[in-house]
């Protein structure tokens, strides 16, 4: 089915499609630098920080799911799979390692 093939090729697997990739650190630091002298300024700052954190968690969750499902290729595909690293939605991912398993 050609339509299904086109959908598969165009699938972003949760990639943010709003335009330019986000610089999460820059957004977060900019929000932290907002003034807090008055109550309205503190409210604006809190809302901005909350929005950045909520958006980041959502993007990180989508990225983790896409990686777990095998939709995102590792940046280092020739290395050992336990050392794979990924970038998705401008977020760096690596596999967690359980230290108790490593000692065995």
C-alpha positions as CSV (number, residue, x, y, z in Angstrom):
1,X,0.0,0.0,0.0
2,X,1.7,3.2,-1.2
3,X,-0.1,5.4,1.3
4,X,1.0,3.3,4.2
5,X,4.6,3.4,2.9
6,X,4.5,7.1,2.7
7,X,3.1,7.4,6.3
8,X,6.0,5.2,7.5
9,X,8.6,7.2,5.7
10,X,7.1,10.5,7.0
11,X,6.6,9.3,10.6
12,X,8.6,11.4,13.0
13,X,8.0,9.0,16.0
14,X,7.3,11.9,18.4
15,X,9.8,14.3,17.0
16,X,8.8,17.9,17.6
17,X,7.5,19.2,14.3
18,X,7.0,22.9,15.3
19,X,10.0,24.2,13.4
20,X,13.5,24.8,14.7
21,X,14.8,22.4,17.3
22,X,14.6,23.7,20.9
23,X,17.6,24.5,23.0
24,X,16.3,23.2,26.3
25,X,19.2,24.5,28.4
26,X,18.9,28.0,26.9
27,X,15.1,28.1,27.5
28,X,15.5,26.9,31.0
29,X,18.3,29.4,31.9
30,X,16.3,32.2,30.3
31,X,13.3,31.5,32.4
32,X,15.5,31.3,35.6
33,X,16.9,34.7,34.8
34,X,13.4,36.4,34.6
35,X,12.9,39.0,37.3
36,X,11.3,38.1,40.7
37,X,10.9,41.5,42.3
38,X,7.1,41.6,42.3
39,X,4.4,39.0,42.7
40,X,3.3,39.2,39.0
41,X,6.9,38.8,37.9
42,X,7.3,35.7,40.1
43,X,4.1,34.3,38.6
44,X,5.3,34.8,35.0
45,X,8.6,33.2,35.9
46,X,7.0,30.2,37.5
47,X,4.6,29.7,34.6
48,X,7.5,29.9,32.1
49,X,9.6,27.5,34.1
50,X,6.7,25.1,34.4
51,X,6.0,25.2,30.7
52,X,9.7,24.4,29.8
53,X,9.9,21.6,32.3
54,X,6.6,20.0,31.1
55,X,7.6,20.3,27.5
56,X,11.0,18.8,28.2
57,X,9.5,15.8,30.1
58,X,7.0,15.2,27.3
59,X,9.8,15.4,24.6
60,X,12.1,13.1,26.7
61,X,9.3,10.6,27.2
62,X,8.5,10.5,23.5
63,X,12.3,10.2,22.8
64,X,12.7,7.3,25.2
65,X,9.7,5.5,23.7
66,X,11.0,6.0,20.1
67,X,14.4,4.7,21.1
68,X,13.0,1.7,23.0
69,X,10.9,0.8,19.9
70,X,14.0,1.0,17.7
71,X,12.8,4.1,15.7
72,X,15.9,6.2,16.4
73,X,19.3,5.0,15.2
74,X,22.3,5.3,17.6
75,X,25.0,7.9,17.0
76,X,27.6,5.2,17.4
77,X,26.1,2.1,15.6
78,X,29.4,0.3,15.4
79,X,30.0,0.3,19.1
80,X,28.8,-2.2,21.6
81,X,25.0,-1.9,22.0
82,X,25.3,-1.3,25.7
83,X,27.2,2.0,24.9
84,X,24.8,3.3,22.3
85,X,23.9,7.0,22.6
86,X,21.1,8.9,20.8
87,X,19.9,12.4,20.2
88,X,16.2,13.0,19.8
89,X,14.4,16.4,20.0
90,X,17.7,18.0,21.0
91,X,18.0,15.7,24.0
92,X,20.9,13.3,24.6
93,X,20.0,9.8,25.6
94,X,22.2,6.9,26.7
95,X,21.3,3.5,28.1
96,X,21.2,3.3,31.9
97,X,23.4,0.6,33.5
98,X,22.5,-1.3,36.6
99,X,25.6,-1.5,38.7
100,X,24.5,-4.8,40.3
101,X,24.4,-6.4,36.8
102,X,27.8,-4.9,35.9
103,X,29.5,-6.6,38.8
104,X,28.4,-10.1,37.9
